[in-house]
């Protein structure tokens, strides 16, 4: 049983999903994501999508058990939750994949984005990856996920509103201006190619909280051509490889794709002012030390970065170069 419950203080929905409590941890003797092992996984694949076995959101939603009122509103859990398998190899990691393989992953993101956008009840398509036990991963097989929401989540809405306000005031895209600012400053730049640039933003709240941003003003996965997708694959490979190189271990992170909404009257012109980017939230501040998102961060949304951004940018930039030199 799952449903959406309105938070009147923050003006957004909480997904309440009792069915998620029963989802399994990694079995000891087999992996449901390996080829032919699970009921939803074929005998061979390169990248593969299947519907989550324990979805929070469904296109055939549950009927809420409680009645709502003007204060405590309830909405059916309409949407979609998908698992995105990166590789049939249980032990491989994203930076170990070939550029063409990662490009196929981005093709799949684009395909799923375009398909789910056809459902007019879907308002936001959100590909993401949780990597490592430090961020709660229970299935170590290389995979990400995709949620398609029937509303625009609060953090995305905050970004949209900021970008819209900046555009209306300055007639410029906020992230285009961030790209220029970071290029001019140089010290926070990590890596770039023809179509994408990666940097630790001036304000990042995680020590290694990198952004990947399109150089061209594109707002949605649907707009990328093959050259752009290959360049995005390259940046993803080298950045994540650089992460792993810092402490010579698989580097945990949350990777989230921020793009323009779909089927939204409120943000129907968001292609003018919203700019595609990927944000990374890596919790490590040292090899065995976590930068916790604790009371100030969670309770007040007042983040503290425990390391100087320019210092960690230099460390990460050097390790990206070392990773590339090893290939």
Rosetta silent file (secondary structure, phi, psi, omega in degrees, C-alpha in Angstrom):
SEQUENCE: XXXXXXXXXXXXXXXXXXXXXXXXXXXXXXXXXXXXXXXXXXXXXXXXXXXXXXXXXXXXXXXXXXXXXXXXXXXXXXXXXXXXXXXXXXXXXXXXXXXXXXXXXXXXXXXXXXXXXXXXXXXXXXXXXXXXXXXXXXXXXXXXXXXXXXXXXXXXXXXXXXXXXXXXXXXXXXXXXXXXXXXXXXXXXXXXXXXXXXXXXXXXXXXXXXXXXXXXXXXXXXXXXXXXXXXXXXXXXXXXXXXXXXXXXXXXXXXXXXXXXXXXXXXXXXXXXXXXXXXXXXXXXXXXXXXXXXXXXXXXXXXXXXXXXXXXXXXXXXXXXXXXXXX
SCORE:     score description
SCORE:     0.000 S_00000001
   1 L     0.000  129.097  178.632    0.000    0.000    0.000 S_00000001
   2 E  -143.225  152.593  179.299    1.381    3.416   -0.981 S_00000001
   3 E  -159.492  168.100  176.828    0.005    6.947   -1.247 S_00000001
   4 E  -105.756  126.753 -179.847    1.078   10.594   -1.418 S_00000001
   5 E  -115.103  128.432 -176.012    0.517   12.703    1.706 S_00000001
   6 E   -75.335  129.884  173.625    0.587   16.489    1.510 S_00000001
   7 E   -97.833  104.576 -175.303    2.973   18.346    3.809 S_00000001
   8 L   -70.277  -18.306  178.172    1.257   21.717    4.389 S_00000001
   9 L   -75.034  -41.413 -178.333    4.400   23.220    5.956 S_00000001
  10 L  -102.149   -8.930  179.513    6.621   22.616    2.919 S_00000001
  11 L    57.752   52.522  175.157    3.836   22.434    0.319 S_00000001
  12 E  -153.114  172.716 -177.460    4.967   19.187   -1.202 S_00000001
  13 E   -98.222  144.755  166.507    4.120   15.488   -1.048 S_00000001
  14 E  -103.202  132.419  175.910    5.658   12.729    1.042 S_00000001
  15 E   -85.643  114.415  178.313    5.558    9.282   -0.541 S_00000001
  16 E  -102.521  116.491 -170.702    4.277    6.864    2.089 S_00000001
  17 E  -138.330   89.441  179.593    5.039    3.319    0.938 S_00000001
  18 H   -64.410  -24.751 -179.244    4.620    0.469    3.414 S_00000001
  19 H   -67.632  -21.269 -177.767    5.443   -2.070    0.704 S_00000001
  20 H   -71.351  -20.873 -179.034    9.057   -0.833    0.592 S_00000001
  21 H   -62.663  -25.941 -174.744    9.737   -2.213    4.068 S_00000001
  22 H   -95.275    2.679 -178.953    9.739   -5.743    2.660 S_00000001
  23 L   -67.720  142.393 -171.499   12.223   -5.198   -0.159 S_00000001
  24 L   -82.046  156.045  165.385   15.154   -7.622    0.141 S_00000001
  25 L   -84.550  174.113 -176.516   18.837   -7.038    0.758 S_00000001
  26 L   -59.541  120.278  175.151   21.318   -8.739   -1.538 S_00000001
  27 L   -60.092  153.818 -175.929   20.819  -12.528   -1.389 S_00000001
  28 L   -75.121  -32.189 -169.660   23.939  -14.481   -0.402 S_00000001
  29 L  -115.624    3.939  177.701   23.990  -16.999   -3.229 S_00000001
  30 L  -163.197  165.358 -179.877   22.505  -15.223   -6.265 S_00000001
  31 L  -126.864  122.936 -179.116   21.743  -11.799   -7.753 S_00000001
  32 L   -69.300   -8.870  179.238   18.326  -10.920   -9.202 S_00000001
  33 L   -98.498   -8.031  178.296   19.978   -8.400  -11.537 S_00000001
  34 L   -76.991  151.574 -176.032   22.367  -10.857  -13.192 S_00000001
  35 L   -53.892  128.037  175.545   21.375  -12.249  -16.624 S_00000001
  36 L    77.414   -5.402 -175.464   18.756  -14.973  -16.385 S_00000001
  37 L   -85.493  -39.494 -176.715   18.645  -14.957  -12.580 S_00000001
  38 L   -98.894  161.683 -177.749   15.639  -12.754  -11.884 S_00000001
  39 L   -67.318  -20.885 -176.620   12.117  -13.033  -13.192 S_00000001
  40 L  -105.583   -0.894 -172.759   12.444   -9.656  -14.944 S_00000001
  41 L  -109.582  128.531 -178.519   15.999   -9.949  -16.309 S_00000001
  42 L   -73.813  173.852 -178.484   16.772  -11.544  -19.705 S_00000001
  43 L   -70.073  -25.090  175.558   19.549  -14.025  -20.398 S_00000001
  44 L  -150.782  146.706  177.968   21.698  -11.325  -21.996 S_00000001
  45 L  -163.798  163.461  170.540   21.644   -7.547  -22.172 S_00000001
  46 L   -99.942  -63.305  166.559   23.947   -4.529  -22.363 S_00000001
  47 L  -125.735  156.607 -172.149   21.769   -2.081  -20.445 S_00000001
  48 E  -156.015  141.062  175.279   18.244   -2.919  -19.396 S_00000001
  49 E  -110.083  135.918  165.307   15.140   -1.382  -17.839 S_00000001
  50 E  -144.405  158.861 -177.034   12.551   -3.183  -15.786 S_00000001
  51 E   -71.422  135.018 -178.394    9.751   -2.109  -13.502 S_00000001
  52 L   -57.735  135.798  179.471   10.676   -1.968   -9.831 S_00000001
  53 L   -71.293  -22.605 -178.576    9.411   -4.971   -7.850 S_00000001
  54 L  -128.989   66.916 -171.855    8.622   -2.731   -4.868 S_00000001
  55 L   -76.674  141.246  169.992    7.430    0.529   -6.450 S_00000001
  56 L   -80.045  -33.780 -177.284    6.515    3.631   -4.520 S_00000001
  57 L  -119.744  142.117 -176.753    4.768    5.018   -7.608 S_00000001
  58 E  -140.423  148.549  173.642    2.522    3.126  -10.044 S_00000001
  59 L   -81.755  -13.619  166.078    0.592    3.846  -13.211 S_00000001
  60 L  -114.520   78.296 -166.349   -2.140    1.640  -11.740 S_00000001
  61 L   -68.708  159.097  174.808   -2.067    3.362   -8.344 S_00000001
  62 L   -72.118  156.698  174.664   -3.285    2.075   -4.996 S_00000001
  63 L   -91.210  120.452 -179.730   -6.506    3.417   -3.509 S_00000001
  64 L   -56.970  140.789 -178.532   -5.726    5.439   -0.358 S_00000001
  65 L   -84.292  -29.441 -178.991   -7.169    3.904    2.785 S_00000001
  66 L   -93.920  154.312  172.823   -7.586    7.176    4.688 S_00000001
  67 L   -91.701  140.585  179.898   -9.893   10.057    3.834 S_00000001
  68 L   -97.207  177.873  175.987   -8.262   13.420    3.409 S_00000001
  69 L  -146.771 -169.081 -175.595   -9.423   16.936    4.281 S_00000001
  70 L   -65.548  -28.736 -178.457   -8.399   20.526    3.554 S_00000001
  71 L   -89.987  -53.594 -178.702   -5.339   20.299    5.818 S_00000001
  72 L  -102.211   90.468 -178.126   -4.151   16.699    5.391 S_00000001
  73 L   -86.942  146.131  177.008   -4.577   15.981    1.700 S_00000001
  74 E  -125.441  138.386  178.897   -4.017   12.534    0.191 S_00000001
  75 E  -130.084  144.903  178.057   -3.267   11.777   -3.437 S_00000001
  76 E   -63.827  151.620 -173.614   -2.980    8.442   -5.190 S_00000001
  77 L   -83.269   56.611 -179.199    0.585    7.266   -5.811 S_00000001
  78 E   -74.025  137.854  178.043    0.478    7.758   -9.571 S_00000001
  79 E   154.316 -155.478 -177.723    3.809    7.555  -11.360 S_00000001
  80 E  -152.552  138.624  174.054    6.458    5.021  -12.293 S_00000001
  81 E  -124.045  121.601 -178.051    9.517    3.470  -10.632 S_00000001
  82 E  -125.242  148.558  172.234   12.028    1.701  -12.847 S_00000001
  83 E   -98.659  133.977  179.563   15.342   -0.064  -12.294 S_00000001
  84 E  -114.948  106.211 -179.484   18.063    0.747  -14.844 S_00000001
  85 E   -83.595  127.822 -175.465   20.689   -2.008  -15.075 S_00000001
  86 L   -82.923  -27.786 -173.173   24.056   -0.686  -16.266 S_00000001
  87 L  -165.312  151.705  173.338   25.696   -3.983  -17.176 S_00000001
  88 L   -74.178  -17.154 -178.458   25.236   -7.776  -16.973 S_00000001
  89 L   -78.363  116.955 -175.040   28.596   -7.983  -15.157 S_00000001
  90 L   -63.893  -27.783 -170.747   27.886   -8.091  -11.425 S_00000001
  91 L  -104.851   -0.315 -177.896   31.304   -6.721  -10.427 S_00000001
  92 L   -80.913  159.200  174.988   31.852   -3.927  -12.923 S_00000001
  93 L  -122.344  164.104 -175.553   31.486   -0.236  -12.027 S_00000001
  94 H   -52.898  -47.982 -178.464   30.368    2.723  -14.145 S_00000001
  95 H   -69.324  -13.316  177.310   33.874    4.086  -14.893 S_00000001
  96 H   -83.787  -12.009  178.645   35.007    0.603  -15.986 S_00000001
  97 L   -75.251  152.398  176.591   32.427    0.546  -18.784 S_00000001
  98 L   -69.681  160.574  178.182   33.456    1.560  -22.295 S_00000001
  99 H   -60.519  -38.926 -179.805   32.392    4.950  -23.615 S_00000001
 100 H   -67.085  -35.516  178.061   30.058    3.259  -26.098 S_00000001
 101 H   -65.596  -44.654  179.445   28.489    1.222  -23.296 S_00000001
 102 H   -66.150  -34.279  176.743   27.867    4.346  -21.191 S_00000001
 103 H   -62.994  -36.166  176.073   26.451    6.044  -24.259 S_00000001
 104 H   -65.146  -34.571  174.871   23.934    3.169  -24.497 S_00000001
 105 H   -62.411  -44.785  179.258   22.979    3.878  -20.891 S_00000001
 106 H   -66.534  -36.657  172.869   22.310    7.518  -21.780 S_00000001
 107 H   -56.547  -42.381 -179.555   20.327    6.350  -24.822 S_00000001
 108 H   -67.598  -42.417  173.873   18.179    4.319  -22.435 S_00000001
 109 H   -53.978  -47.217 -177.685   17.691    7.323  -20.126 S_00000001
 110 H   -64.191  -43.420  179.385   16.582    9.331  -23.140 S_00000001
 111 H   -60.761  -46.389 -179.422   14.280    6.578  -24.395 S_00000001
 112 H   -67.225  -38.812  176.999   12.606    6.170  -21.004 S_00000001
 113 H   -59.360  -47.405 -177.291   12.324    9.942  -20.581 S_00000001
 114 H   -67.417  -39.168 -179.238   10.635   10.315  -23.954 S_00000001
 115 H   -68.766  -46.787 -178.359    8.294    7.381  -23.412 S_00000001
 116 H   -68.246  -27.313  179.190    7.178    8.380  -19.917 S_00000001
 117 L   -67.179  -17.945  178.103    6.676   11.981  -21.037 S_00000001
 118 L   -70.165  -21.045  177.593    3.835   10.785  -23.263 S_00000001
 119 L   -81.753  110.302 -173.618    1.779   10.132  -20.111 S_00000001
 120 L   -66.212  -15.609  176.770    0.176   13.511  -19.394 S_00000001
 121 L   -78.979  -17.715  177.779   -0.155   12.663  -15.695 S_00000001
 122 L   -81.651  130.384 -178.028    3.634   12.521  -15.408 S_00000001
 123 L  -113.166  -19.745 -178.682    5.147   15.905  -14.547 S_00000001
 124 E  -152.354  131.533  179.301    8.784   15.074  -13.847 S_00000001
 125 E  -111.659  125.372 -166.603   11.187   12.324  -14.992 S_00000001
 126 E  -132.275   90.971  171.367   14.116   11.775  -12.657 S_00000001
 127 E   -74.611  143.206  178.930   16.974    9.345  -13.454 S_00000001
 128 E  -157.910  167.526  174.715   19.338    8.779  -10.526 S_00000001
 129 E  -140.084  133.574  166.954   21.869    6.406   -9.006 S_00000001
 130 E  -104.159  127.253 -176.253   22.662    5.478   -5.420 S_00000001
 131 E  -127.443  119.377  175.156   26.140    3.973   -5.198 S_00000001
 132 L   101.751  149.047 -179.580   27.596    2.304   -2.120 S_00000001
 133 H   -64.717  -22.775  179.645   26.361    1.048    1.224 S_00000001
 134 H   -64.217  -20.906  177.410   27.096    4.493    2.682 S_00000001
 135 H  -114.446   18.964  169.977   24.017    5.810    0.869 S_00000001
 136 L    91.968   14.859 -179.237   21.831    2.792    1.567 S_00000001
 137 L   -70.253  129.481  179.344   22.405    0.555   -1.455 S_00000001
 138 L  -107.445  -14.597  177.820   21.197   -2.997   -0.793 S_00000001
 139 L  -121.536  104.530 -173.221   21.888   -4.463   -4.261 S_00000001
 140 L   -75.140   -8.641  175.545   25.547   -3.941   -5.304 S_00000001
 141 L   -56.554  137.299 -175.397   24.996   -4.980   -8.948 S_00000001
 142 L   -61.429  114.980 -177.537   25.692   -1.844  -11.077 S_00000001
 143 E  -160.861  160.495  170.264   22.373   -0.108  -11.533 S_00000001
 144 E  -127.241 -166.701  178.521   20.467    3.130  -11.193 S_00000001
 145 E  -140.956  171.811  174.372   16.819    3.987  -11.019 S_00000001
 146 E  -145.113  126.246  173.938   14.260    6.282  -12.591 S_00000001
 147 E  -110.551  135.363  172.813   11.239    7.829  -10.899 S_00000001
 148 E  -114.866  113.358 -172.561    8.458    9.501  -12.874 S_00000001
 149 E   -95.833  152.093  175.242    6.473   11.783  -10.571 S_00000001
 150 L   -93.326    8.375  173.794    2.931   13.107  -10.916 S_00000001
 151 L  -145.584  171.180  178.662    4.077   16.373   -9.311 S_00000001
 152 L   -96.740  114.971 -176.731    7.260   18.455   -9.397 S_00000001
 153 L   -58.659  154.392 -168.313    9.414   17.594   -6.352 S_00000001
 154 H   -60.471  -44.062 -178.407   10.301   20.443   -4.008 S_00000001
 155 H   -65.692  -39.727  177.078   14.042   20.726   -4.702 S_00000001
 156 H   -63.215  -43.103  179.892   13.443   20.746   -8.450 S_00000001
 157 H   -61.384  -40.489  178.222   10.720   23.363   -7.993 S_00000001
 158 H   -61.611  -42.677  177.710   13.095   25.556   -5.995 S_00000001
 159 H   -64.626  -43.856  179.609   15.677   25.366   -8.811 S_00000001
 160 H   -59.413  -45.470 -178.260   13.049   26.079  -11.443 S_00000001
 161 H   -65.924  -38.369  177.741   11.766   29.120   -9.578 S_00000001
 162 H   -65.145  -43.833 -179.866   15.289   30.469   -9.049 S_00000001
 163 H   -65.857  -39.040  179.834   16.155   30.004  -12.719 S_00000001
 164 H   -66.554  -43.888  179.144   12.882   31.582  -13.836 S_00000001
 165 H   -62.362  -43.064  179.672   13.356   34.600  -11.562 S_00000001
 166 H   -63.488  -42.256 -179.539   16.937   35.085  -12.777 S_00000001
 167 H   -64.665  -44.278 -179.169   15.841   34.834  -16.421 S_00000001
 168 H   -64.543  -32.560 -178.684   12.989   37.307  -15.987 S_00000001
 169 H   -82.124  -39.600 -170.296   15.306   39.796  -14.308 S_00000001
 170 H  -113.387   -8.858 -176.626   18.432   39.379  -16.468 S_00000001
 171 L    58.211   32.014  177.893   17.186   37.761  -19.701 S_00000001
 172 L  -136.926  157.593  176.520   19.921   35.161  -19.227 S_00000001
 173 L   -82.811  131.318 -177.625   20.071   31.528  -18.128 S_00000001
 174 H   -61.554  -45.275 -177.702   21.360   31.128  -14.573 S_00000001
 175 H   -73.794  -30.909  171.681   23.349   27.945  -15.285 S_00000001
 176 H   -59.226  -41.097  178.737   24.809   29.389  -18.489 S_00000001
 177 H   -69.535  -36.747  174.997   26.106   32.232  -16.304 S_00000001
 178 H   -61.272  -43.277  177.293   27.425   29.747  -13.731 S_00000001
 179 H   -56.185  -45.777 -179.670   29.336   27.977  -16.511 S_00000001
 180 H   -62.904  -43.883 -178.023   30.935   31.294  -17.529 S_00000001
 181 H   -61.816  -45.301 -179.578   31.777   32.186  -13.939 S_00000001
 182 H   -67.960  -38.538  177.357   33.437   28.833  -13.275 S_00000001
 183 H   -62.166  -41.979 -179.518   35.345   28.940  -16.581 S_00000001
 184 H   -67.051  -37.509 -178.660   36.680   32.405  -15.759 S_00000001
 185 H   -76.954  -36.400  172.927   37.730   31.382  -12.241 S_00000001
 186 L    74.041  -36.914 -168.361   39.212   28.060  -13.499 S_00000001
 187 L   -69.222  -17.390  179.104   40.231   26.632  -10.103 S_00000001
 188 L  -102.002   -0.973  177.729   36.997   24.647   -9.601 S_00000001
 189 E   -70.471  135.684  179.833   36.907   23.174  -13.128 S_00000001
 190 E  -103.898  -48.927 -176.792   37.381   19.387  -13.135 S_00000001
 191 E  -166.519  152.094  175.466   37.094   18.311  -16.772 S_00000001
 192 E  -152.689  161.294  171.981   35.382   19.437  -19.965 S_00000001
 193 L  -141.245 -159.679 -173.416   34.895   18.452  -23.590 S_00000001
 194 L   -62.670  -35.010 -169.730   33.036   19.942  -26.554 S_00000001
 195 L  -118.154  -11.410 -178.336   29.545   19.691  -25.080 S_00000001
 196 E  -138.324  154.037  176.851   29.834   19.295  -21.300 S_00000001
 197 E  -135.840  142.968  178.289   31.741   20.776  -18.407 S_00000001
 198 E  -123.747  136.084  177.910   32.191   19.479  -14.859 S_00000001
 199 E  -152.884  161.997  167.603   33.131   21.549  -11.845 S_00000001
 200 E   -88.386  111.748 -177.007   32.731   21.803   -8.111 S_00000001
 201 L   -60.919  149.981  175.598   30.353   24.759   -7.839 S_00000001
 202 L   -42.205  -36.943 -170.790   31.339   27.750   -5.716 S_00000001
 203 L  -106.006    6.105 -170.134   28.548   26.823   -3.257 S_00000001
 204 L   -55.631  139.495 -175.317   28.693   23.009   -3.229 S_00000001
 205 L   -97.091   -9.600  171.508   27.705   21.545    0.133 S_00000001
 206 L  -104.964  142.289 -178.809   29.534   18.215   -0.228 S_00000001
 207 L   -51.802  -37.167  179.685   33.370   18.235   -0.309 S_00000001
 208 L  -118.798   36.506 -176.011   33.325   16.455   -3.679 S_00000001
 209 L   -79.270   76.155 -174.467   29.844   17.559   -4.795 S_00000001
 210 E   -75.910  152.923  168.986   30.498   17.886   -8.522 S_00000001
 211 E  -112.818  146.766  163.469   28.145   19.144  -11.224 S_00000001
 212 E  -116.522  125.398 -173.989   28.105   18.081  -14.867 S_00000001
 213 E  -129.252  137.051  174.509   26.490   20.806  -16.979 S_00000001
 214 E   -64.417  135.607  175.695   25.661   21.005  -20.658 S_00000001
 215 L   -73.025  -37.330  176.408   27.657   23.721  -22.414 S_00000001
 216 L   -82.206  151.098  179.480   24.823   24.308  -24.845 S_00000001
 217 L   -76.899   87.236  174.025   21.550   25.602  -23.463 S_00000001
 218 L  -117.903  143.631 -174.676   19.634   22.337  -23.413 S_00000001
 219 L  -111.925  -16.280 -170.365   17.016   21.674  -20.766 S_00000001
 220 L  -145.145  148.270  178.277   15.960   18.055  -21.234 S_00000001
 221 H   -52.467  -33.008 -177.004   17.425   14.659  -22.154 S_00000001
 222 H   -61.281  -18.953 -173.508   15.128   14.574  -25.179 S_00000001
 223 H   -90.696   -7.332 -173.380   17.146   17.383  -26.802 S_00000001
 224 L   -84.044  135.569  174.516   20.559   15.687  -26.913 S_00000001
 225 L   -89.909  179.920 -175.306   22.008   14.393  -30.174 S_00000001
 226 H   -63.071  -40.171  179.483   24.452   11.494  -30.505 S_00000001
 227 H   -62.796  -41.299  179.097   27.565   13.691  -30.220 S_00000001
 228 H   -66.469  -39.336  179.219   26.265   15.266  -27.032 S_00000001
 229 H   -67.643  -35.977  176.005   25.404   11.879  -25.558 S_00000001
 230 H   -66.247  -40.240  178.598   28.900   10.573  -26.345 S_00000001
 231 H   -67.469  -36.274  175.852   30.437   13.600  -24.659 S_00000001
 232 H   -65.460  -39.800  176.886   28.201   13.109  -21.627 S_00000001
 233 H   -59.586  -42.109 -179.469   29.310    9.456  -21.504 S_00000001
 234 H   -63.567  -46.555 -179.983   32.948   10.588  -21.521 S_00000001
 235 H   -62.816  -43.057  178.934   32.467   13.076  -18.677 S_00000001
 236 H   -60.513  -43.348 -178.839   30.559   10.485  -16.602 S_00000001
 237 H   -63.415  -50.312 -174.067   33.294    7.895  -17.083 S_00000001
 238 H   -72.490  -36.953  178.781   36.212   10.158  -16.221 S_00000001
 239 H   -65.951  -48.738 -178.987   34.527   11.944  -13.313 S_00000001
 240 H   -68.096  -32.846  173.915   33.406    8.736  -11.581 S_00000001
 241 H   -65.350  -37.645  175.651   36.797    7.167  -12.288 S_00000001
 242 H   -64.610  -40.241  173.870   38.413   10.180  -10.663 S_00000001
 243 H   -53.041  -52.281 -176.106   36.189    9.716   -7.620 S_00000001
 244 H   -62.790  -29.697 -176.224   37.371    6.117   -7.249 S_00000001
 245 H   -75.208  -22.432 -174.569   40.992    7.154   -7.664 S_00000001
 246 H   -59.642  -51.110 -176.944   40.971    9.630   -4.755 S_00000001
 247 H  -114.291   13.023  178.814   40.964    7.020   -1.989 S_00000001
 248 L    54.985   47.623  178.939   41.680    3.933   -4.146 S_00000001
 249 L  -158.360  161.726  175.468   38.229    2.502   -3.403 S_00000001
 250 L   -64.181  121.165 -171.547   34.742    2.506   -4.871 S_00000001
 251 L   -90.556  117.737 -179.059   33.557    6.015   -4.065 S_00000001
 252 L   -71.929  148.167  175.483   29.951    6.215   -2.819 S_00000001
 253 E  -163.005  164.678  162.673   27.657    8.880   -4.215 S_00000001
 254 E  -110.531  127.012  178.822   24.153    9.902   -5.117 S_00000001
 255 E  -116.172  125.192 -175.189   23.925   11.001   -8.761 S_00000001
 256 E  -130.109  136.388 -179.824   20.800   12.906   -9.808 S_00000001
 257 E   -96.333  120.158  178.152   19.699   14.199  -13.199 S_00000001
 258 E  -107.803  117.008 -179.049   18.048   17.629  -13.119 S_00000001
 259 L  -139.017  177.939 -177.657   16.133   18.504  -16.261 S_00000001
 260 L   -71.714  152.737  177.614   13.038   20.441  -17.270 S_00000001
 261 L   -68.284  170.811  175.076    9.561   19.185  -16.289 S_00000001
 262 L  -125.514  151.247  174.448    7.129   17.590  -18.716 S_00000001
 263 L    54.534   37.024 -176.149    3.390   18.201  -19.163 S_00000001
 264 L  -114.828  118.819  175.188    3.530   21.208  -16.851 S_00000001
 265 L   -69.617  -38.800 -177.902    1.394   24.297  -17.426 S_00000001
 266 L   -62.692  -37.027 -176.180    3.204   26.175  -14.662 S_00000001
 267 L  -119.339   37.939 -176.416    6.609   25.581  -16.248 S_00000001
 268 L   -66.054  -21.798  178.826    5.609   25.212  -19.899 S_00000001
 269 L  -104.630   20.506 -174.666    8.295   27.720  -20.927 S_00000001
 270 H   -65.214  -18.618  177.132   11.032   26.212  -18.729 S_00000001
 271 H   -62.048  -21.104  179.593   13.110   25.364  -21.810 S_00000001
 272 H   -74.900  -34.827 -169.559   13.960   29.076  -21.940 S_00000001
 273 L  -123.598  -13.919  179.702   15.457   29.312  -18.468 S_00000001
 274 L  -100.070  143.141 -167.387   16.139   25.819  -17.079 S_00000001
 275 L  -127.963  128.368 -178.952   19.403   24.116  -17.978 S_00000001
 276 L   -60.087  133.517  172.903   20.221   20.386  -17.908 S_00000001
 277 E  -157.823  159.494  176.842   22.745   19.329  -15.294 S_00000001
 278 E  -116.698  132.346  179.175   23.717   16.346  -13.166 S_00000001
 279 E  -111.304  140.076  176.542   24.476   16.769   -9.471 S_00000001
 280 E  -113.901  135.255  174.852   26.614   14.427   -7.361 S_00000001
 281 E  -120.632   86.419  179.701   26.280   14.071   -3.593 S_00000001
 282 L   -92.412  124.697 -172.034   29.297   12.000   -2.438 S_00000001
 283 L   -80.302  -10.322 -176.991   29.324   11.556    1.359 S_00000001
 284 E   -77.489  137.399  169.106   33.064   10.928    1.870 S_00000001
 285 E  -115.267   -9.152  172.764   35.298   13.692    3.221 S_00000001
 286 E  -156.957  176.149 -173.806   38.210   11.318    3.818 S_00000001
 287 L   -56.080  -40.023 -177.904   38.868    7.657    3.078 S_00000001
 288 L  -127.219   27.901 -179.099   36.957    6.453    6.115 S_00000001
 289 E  -127.728  131.228 -177.421   35.162    9.614    7.237 S_00000001
 290 E   -97.187  137.678  167.226   31.623   10.588    6.287 S_00000001
 291 L   -89.329  100.456 -175.129   30.358   14.123    5.797 S_00000001
 292 L   -76.423  138.842  169.236   26.971   13.573    7.431 S_00000001
 293 L   -89.007   89.792 -167.939   23.909   15.446    6.292 S_00000001
 294 L  -107.952 -145.613 -165.363   22.788   15.930    9.879 S_00000001
 295 H   -59.879  -47.880 -179.522   20.588   18.282   11.953 S_00000001
 296 H   -62.650  -43.809 -178.622   21.536   21.638   10.430 S_00000001
 297 H   -67.042  -47.366 -175.725   21.383   20.243    6.898 S_00000001
 298 H   -81.569  -39.090 -173.351   18.170   18.243    7.318 S_00000001
 299 H   -84.995  -26.169 -177.956   16.368   20.355    9.890 S_00000001
 300 H  -124.996   -3.858 -172.750   17.145   23.834    8.596 S_00000001
 301 L    53.940   38.477  178.015   18.455   23.195    5.053 S_00000001
 302 L  -114.812   91.262 -172.453   21.575   25.055    6.220 S_00000001
 303 L   -77.539  151.893  173.150   24.441   23.052    4.774 S_00000001
 304 L  -127.346  123.724  173.363   28.046   23.108    5.941 S_00000001
 305 L   -93.998  122.889 -173.044   30.888   22.023    3.674 S_00000001
 306 L   -84.132   -2.007  178.611   33.721   20.790    5.884 S_00000001
 307 L  -133.484  154.090  179.772   36.476   21.315    3.270 S_00000001
 308 L   -71.989  126.823 -173.862   37.488   24.243    1.072 S_00000001
 309 H   -57.229  -42.889 -177.470   35.939   23.800   -2.368 S_00000001
 310 H   -65.044  -31.651  177.817   39.029   24.974   -4.267 S_00000001
 311 H   -70.739  -46.703 -178.955   41.202   22.438   -2.414 S_00000001
 312 H   -69.849  -29.257  175.323   38.942   19.465   -3.100 S_00000001
 313 H   -62.124  -42.671  179.135   38.550   20.578   -6.721 S_00000001
 314 H   -64.122  -42.342  178.316   42.315   20.340   -7.168 S_00000001
 315 H   -61.372  -47.998 -177.400   42.382   16.873   -5.573 S_00000001
 316 H   -68.193  -41.376  178.797   39.558   15.593   -7.738 S_00000001
 317 H   -59.175  -43.969  179.121   40.920   17.214  -10.922 S_00000001
 318 H   -64.744  -35.417 -179.308   44.321   15.563  -10.377 S_00000001
 319 H   -78.081  -26.839  170.701   42.721   12.188   -9.788 S_00000001
 320 H   -64.113  -44.349  178.873   40.611   12.455  -12.929 S_00000001
 321 H   -62.377  -42.013  178.374   43.857   13.039  -14.837 S_00000001
 322 H   -62.937  -40.578  178.063   45.498   10.040  -13.127 S_00000001
 323 H   -62.014  -45.870  179.907   42.506    7.860  -14.004 S_00000001
 324 H   -62.690  -37.831 -178.783   42.676    8.935  -17.654 S_00000001
 325 H   -67.141  -24.384  179.334   46.410    8.289  -17.755 S_00000001
 326 H   -79.605  -16.788 -175.987   45.819    4.693  -16.597 S_00000001
 327 L   -76.847    0.000    0.000   43.456    3.916  -19.488 S_00000001
